[in-house]
């Protein structure tokens, strides 16, 4: 049994983003064959090492403040503590491990380093600069995004192997980071079909006050690339033809206040419910409250929420961008459309007006996801990547 050290700024058992979900789901499944330790920042009150299903999670000093300070302190900590981190393979997610790279180079350590790229940050930067968000915070985030993409590029160029979640992301890594395609492996994210599955959510709908109304659901971070403003604009058009609709937004982020005020400006605030991030045991019920799931992202490496919605037998609508087209079958499990609020409104009205089509797409979506995107399948593929990385022990990092 070899030792695997995984690095991520956010504690994966306390945060519920796609990166954190992947780390925990795979670590749990690999723990019978791999000695897994996850190193993460001291955020959300995390200060003591703990075990979750044989996976050890170790705090490394950072801060609860947002990027880049939390990321910088975390990387500084793992750089200084390198000699205390015993592993055969190092796995870093996005830009959570450039301090580790520096330590490996400094000590001349011949250990394989795997970088996992979820959504290519340089690609995200290119897409988000096209939008217009009148907040100082989002302008600053663009500057930081550009800085982060340079760190991600350096890690990708010097890593032993790079893992990403879709063929689209693979192409962008090669194009934007100048990485040799031969060292990039595609291992998609997954879903647990035993957790995200069809169930009766009538009681929960009553608690939300949406019983008897159509529900259009979005789940994700409220950041520019998620394109939630398109959904608000689409709602403005939808309400002209169908007023009995509630738009449920699950997630948090820097655009939350802007999106709430934007929905009020367009006169649809009463039809929107904004919930913050919630646990998976609640989220699985939320998916079943929906008649239609919408992901209007302008850039996605893949989109775990799309997998979870389809596993819950819900028809999905998404913009035909990035890795999205690899996890949605247009016309069969959902609708892929151009990034446009009018097109989005038309797609929503089409599905809301055809219950038979919704049921058919939902059933096809669950079958498609269960056969192609389970976490078990993802874990098997990652184990093969680890074995390949160990075979490259004699190949030093690209300095």
C-alpha positions in Angstrom: 0.0 0.0 0.0 1.6 3.3 -1.1 1.1 6.7 0.7 -0.8 9.4 -1.1 -0.7 13.1 0.1 -3.5 15.3 -1.2 -3.3 19.1 -0.9 -6.2 21.6 -1.0 -6.6 25.0 0.6 -10.2 24.3 1.7 -10.9 21.5 4.2 -12.8 19.0 2.0 -15.0 17.8 4.8 -16.2 21.3 5.7 -16.6 22.8 2.2 -19.0 21.6 -0.4 -17.5 22.8 -3.7 -16.8 20.4 -6.6 -13.1 20.2 -5.7 -13.8 19.2 -2.1 -16.5 16.8 -3.1 -14.1 15.0 -5.5 -11.3 14.8 -2.9 -13.6 13.2 -0.2 -15.5 10.9 -2.5 -12.3 9.5 -4.1 -10.4 9.3 -0.8 -13.1 7.2 0.8 -13.2 4.8 -2.1 -9.4 4.5 -2.4 -8.7 4.1 1.4 -8.8 0.3 1.2 -5.9 0.3 -1.3 -4.1 3.5 -0.6 -2.9 5.2 2.6 -4.5 8.7 2.0 -3.8 11.8 3.9 -5.4 15.1 3.0 -3.6 18.3 3.9 -5.7 21.5 4.0 -5.9 25.0 5.4 -7.2 25.9 8.8 -10.5 27.3 7.6 -14.0 27.1 8.9 -12.7 26.4 12.4 -10.6 23.3 11.3 -7.7 23.0 13.7 -7.3 19.4 14.7 -6.4 16.4 12.6 -9.3 13.9 12.2 -10.2 10.7 10.4 -13.2 10.2 8.2 -13.6 6.6 6.9 -9.9 5.8 7.2 -8.9 9.1 5.5 -6.7 11.3 7.7 -7.3 15.0 7.3 -4.5 17.3 8.6 -4.8 21.1 9.2 -2.0 23.3 7.8 -2.0 26.9 9.0 -3.7 29.3 6.7 -6.5 31.8 7.4 -10.3 32.2 7.0 -9.7 35.2 4.8 -10.2 34.7 1.1 -7.8 34.3 -1.7 -4.9 35.0 -2.1 -4.0 35.3 1.6 -5.4 31.9 2.6 -3.8 30.2 -0.4 -0.4 32.0 0.2 -0.3 31.1 3.9 -1.3 27.5 3.2 1.5 27.1 0.6 4.0 28.7 2.9 3.1 26.2 5.7 3.4 23.1 3.5 6.7 24.4 2.1 8.1 24.8 5.6 6.7 21.4 6.8 7.8 19.4 3.8 10.1 17.1 5.8 7.2 16.1 8.0 5.0 15.1 5.0 5.8 11.5 4.2 4.3 10.3 1.0 5.1 8.3 -2.2 2.8 10.5 -4.4 1.8 14.1 -4.0 -1.5 15.3 -5.5 -2.3 19.0 -5.6 -5.6 20.5 -6.7 -5.7 23.7 -8.8 -3.2 26.1 -7.2 -3.2 24.6 -3.7 0.3 23.1 -4.0 2.9 25.5 -5.6 4.6 25.6 -2.2 5.0 21.9 -2.4 6.5 22.2 -5.8 9.1 24.6 -4.5 9.9 22.2 -1.7 10.3 19.3 -4.0 12.7 21.2 -6.2 14.6 22.6 -3.3 15.2 19.2 -1.7 15.7 17.5 -5.1 13.1 14.9 -4.1 12.3 12.4 -6.8 8.7 11.8 -6.0 5.8 12.0 -8.5 3.7 15.1 -8.4 0.2 15.0 -9.9 -1.8 18.2 -10.5 -5.5 18.0 -10.8 -7.0 20.8 -13.0 -10.7 21.1 -12.5 -11.6 24.1 -14.7 -8.7 25.6 -16.5 -8.2 29.0 -14.8 -6.7 30.7 -17.8 -9.8 29.7 -19.7 -12.1 30.9 -16.9 -10.3 34.3 -17.0 -10.8 34.6 -20.7 -14.5 33.9 -20.4 -15.2 36.1 -17.3 -13.6 39.2 -18.7 -16.3 39.2 -21.4 -19.0 39.8 -18.8 -19.8 43.1 -17.1 -20.3 43.1 -13.4 -20.4 46.6 -11.7 -18.6 45.6 -8.5 -15.1 46.4 -7.3 -14.9 42.9 -5.9 -15.4 41.2 -9.2 -12.8 43.5 -10.9 -10.3 42.5 -8.2 -11.2 38.8 -8.7 -10.3 39.1 -12.4 -6.8 40.3 -11.5 -6.4 37.5 -9.0 -7.7 35.0 -11.5 -5.0 36.0 -14.0 -2.4 35.5 -11.2 -3.8 32.1 -10.3 -3.8 30.9 -13.9 0.0 31.6 -14.0 0.5 29.5 -10.9 -1.6 26.7 -12.3 0.3 26.8 -15.6 3.7 26.5 -13.8 2.4 23.5 -11.8 1.0 21.8 -15.0 4.3 22.3 -16.8 6.4 20.9 -14.1 4.2 18.1 -12.7 4.8 14.5 -13.4 1.3 14.0 -14.7 -1.7 16.3 -15.1 -5.3 15.1 -14.4 -8.3 16.9 -15.7 -12.1 16.3 -15.8 -12.9 16.5 -19.5 -11.5 16.3 -23.0 -12.3 20.0 -23.4 -10.1 20.9 -20.4 -7.4 18.7 -21.8 -7.4 20.7 -25.0 -7.3 24.0 -23.2 -4.4 22.9 -20.9 -2.4 22.0 -24.0 -3.4 25.3 -25.8 -3.1 27.8 -23.0 -0.4 26.2 -20.8 1.8 24.7 -23.4 1.7 21.2 -21.7 2.5 18.1 -23.7 -0.8 16.2 -24.3 1.0 13.0 -23.6 1.2 13.7 -19.9 -2.5 14.8 -19.4 -5.0 12.2 -18.2 -8.8 12.7 -18.3 -10.6 11.4 -15.2 -14.1 12.9 -15.1 -15.9 13.8 -11.8 -18.7 11.5 -10.7 -21.8 11.2 -8.6 -23.1 8.7 -6.1 -26.3 7.4 -7.6 -27.3 5.9 -4.2 -27.3 9.4 -2.7 -28.6 11.5 -5.7 -31.6 9.6 -6.8 -35.4 10.2 -7.4 -37.4 10.7 -4.2 -40.6 12.3 -3.0 -39.9 15.9 -2.0 -43.5 17.2 -1.5 -42.9 17.8 2.3 -39.8 19.8 1.6 -41.5 21.8 -1.2 -44.2 22.8 1.3 -41.6 23.9 3.8 -40.1 26.1 1.0 -43.5 27.4 0.2 -43.3 26.3 -3.5 -45.8 23.5 -3.4 -48.0 23.6 -6.5 -45.6 25.7 -8.5 -43.0 24.9 -11.1 -39.5 24.9 -9.8 -36.4 25.9 -11.8 -33.2 25.1 -9.9 -29.6 26.3 -10.0 -26.9 24.9 -7.8 -23.4 26.5 -7.8 -21.1 29.3 -6.7 -22.3 32.8 -7.4 -19.3 33.9 -9.4 -19.2 35.5 -12.9 -18.5 32.3 -14.9 -21.7 30.7 -13.6 -23.8 33.1 -15.6 -26.7 33.4 -13.1 -27.6 36.8 -14.5 -28.7 35.0 -17.7 -31.2 33.0 -15.6 -32.5 36.2 -14.0 -33.0 37.7 -17.5 -34.6 34.5 -18.7 -37.0 34.5 -15.8 -38.1 38.0 -16.8 -39.1 36.5 -20.2 -40.5 33.3 -18.8 -42.9 35.2 -16.4 -44.6 36.8 -19.4 -45.9 33.4 -20.4 -45.9 31.4 -17.2 -46.2 33.1 -13.9 -46.5 30.0 -11.7 -42.7 29.5 -11.6 -40.2 29.7 -8.7 -36.5 30.0 -9.4 -34.5 28.4 -6.6 -30.8 29.5 -6.4 -28.6 27.3 -4.1 -25.1 28.7 -3.5 -23.1 31.6 -2.3 -20.4 33.9 -3.6 -19.3 37.4 -4.4 -22.2 38.1 -6.8 -24.9 37.2 -4.3 -26.0 40.8 -3.4 -25.7 41.9 -7.0 -27.9 39.0 -8.3 -30.5 39.7 -5.6 -30.7 43.4 -6.6 -30.6 42.5 -10.3 -33.7 40.3 -9.9 -35.5 43.1 -8.1 -34.5 45.5 -10.9 -36.0 43.2 -13.5 -39.2 42.8 -11.5 -38.8 39.1 -10.7 -37.5 39.2 -7.1 -40.7 37.6 -5.7 -40.1 34.6 -7.9 -36.6 33.9 -6.7 -35.5 32.1 -3.5 -31.8 32.4 -2.7 -30.4 29.7 -0.4 -26.8 29.5 0.6 -24.6 26.4 0.4 -26.2 23.3 1.9 -25.1 19.8 2.8 -25.5 16.8 0.5 -28.2 15.2 2.6 -30.4 18.3 2.0 -29.2 18.9 -1.5 -30.4 15.5 -2.7 -33.9 16.6 -1.6 -33.5 20.0 -3.2 -32.8 18.4 -6.6 -36.1 16.5 -6.3 -38.0 19.7 -5.7 -37.1 20.8 -9.2 -39.0 20.4 -12.4 -36.0 21.6 -14.5 -32.3 22.1 -13.6 -30.4 25.0 -15.2 -26.7 25.6 -15.4 -26.1 28.8 -17.4 -22.3 28.7 -17.0 -20.1 30.5 -19.6 -17.2 28.1 -18.7 -17.1 24.7 -17.1 -14.5 22.0 -17.0 -17.4 19.6 -16.5 -20.1 20.5 -13.9 -20.8 18.1 -11.0 -24.2 19.8 -10.4 -25.3 18.6 -13.9 -24.4 15.0 -13.0 -26.2 15.2 -9.6 -29.3 16.7 -11.3 -29.4 14.0 -14.0 -28.8 11.2 -11.4 -31.9 12.6 -9.6 -33.8 12.1 -12.9 -34.2 15.7 -13.6 -34.0 17.2 -17.2 -31.2 19.8 -17.5 -30.6 22.9 -19.5 -27.1 24.3 -20.0 -25.1 26.5 -22.3 -23.3 24.5 -24.9 -19.8 25.4 -23.6 -16.6 23.7 -22.4 -16.9 20.3 -20.9 -20.7 20.6 -20.4 -21.4 18.9 -23.8 -19.5 15.8 -22.6 -21.9 15.2 -19.7 -25.3 16.2 -21.2 -26.8 14.4 -24.2 -28.6 17.1 -26.1 -32.2 16.2 -26.9 -32.0 13.1 -24.8 -31.0 14.0 -21.2 -31.5 17.8 -21.6 -31.1 20.8 -23.8 -27.8 22.5 -24.8 -28.3 26.0 -26.0 -26.3 29.1 -27.0 -25.3 31.5 -24.2 -28.4 33.8 -24.5 -31.2 34.7 -22.1 -33.9 34.5 -24.8 -32.8 31.0 -25.8 -32.7 30.0 -22.1 -36.2 31.3 -21.5 -37.5 29.3 -24.6 -35.8 26.1 -23.3 -37.3 26.5 -19.9 -40.8 27.1 -21.3 -40.4 24.1 -23.6 -39.7 21.8 -20.7 -42.1 23.2 -18.3 -44.8 22.9 -20.9 -44.2 19.2 -21.6 -44.3 16.9 -18.6 -43.9 13.7 -20.7 -40.6 15.1 -22.2 -39.4 16.0 -18.7 -40.0 12.5 -17.4 -38.4 10.9 -20.5 -35.3 13.1 -20.3 -35.0 12.6 -16.5 -35.0 8.8 -16.9 -32.5 8.9 -19.7 -30.3 11.3 -17.7 -30.1 9.0 -14.7 -29.3 6.0 -16.9 -26.6 7.9 -18.7 -24.9 9.2 -15.5 -25.1 5.9 -13.6 -23.3 4.1 -16.5 -20.6 6.7 -17.2 -20.0 9.0 -14.2 -20.0 7.2 -10.9 -17.4 8.0 -8.2 -16.5 4.3 -8.2 -15.5 4.5 -11.8 -13.6 7.7 -11.2 -11.7 6.1 -8.3 -10.6 3.1 -10.5 -9.2 5.5 -13.1 -7.3 7.6 -10.5 -5.8 4.4 -9.0 -4.4 3.6 -12.5 -3.0 7.2 -12.7 -1.2 6.7 -9.4 0.4 3.4 -10.6 1.5 5.1 -13.7 3.0 8.0 -11.7 5.0 5.6 -9.5 6.4 4.0 -12.6 7.9 7.4 -13.5 9.9 7.7 -10.3 13.1 7.8 -12.3 11.7 10.8 -14.2 12.5 14.0 -12.2 10.2 17.0 -12.2 10.7 19.4 -15.1 12.8 22.1 -13.5 
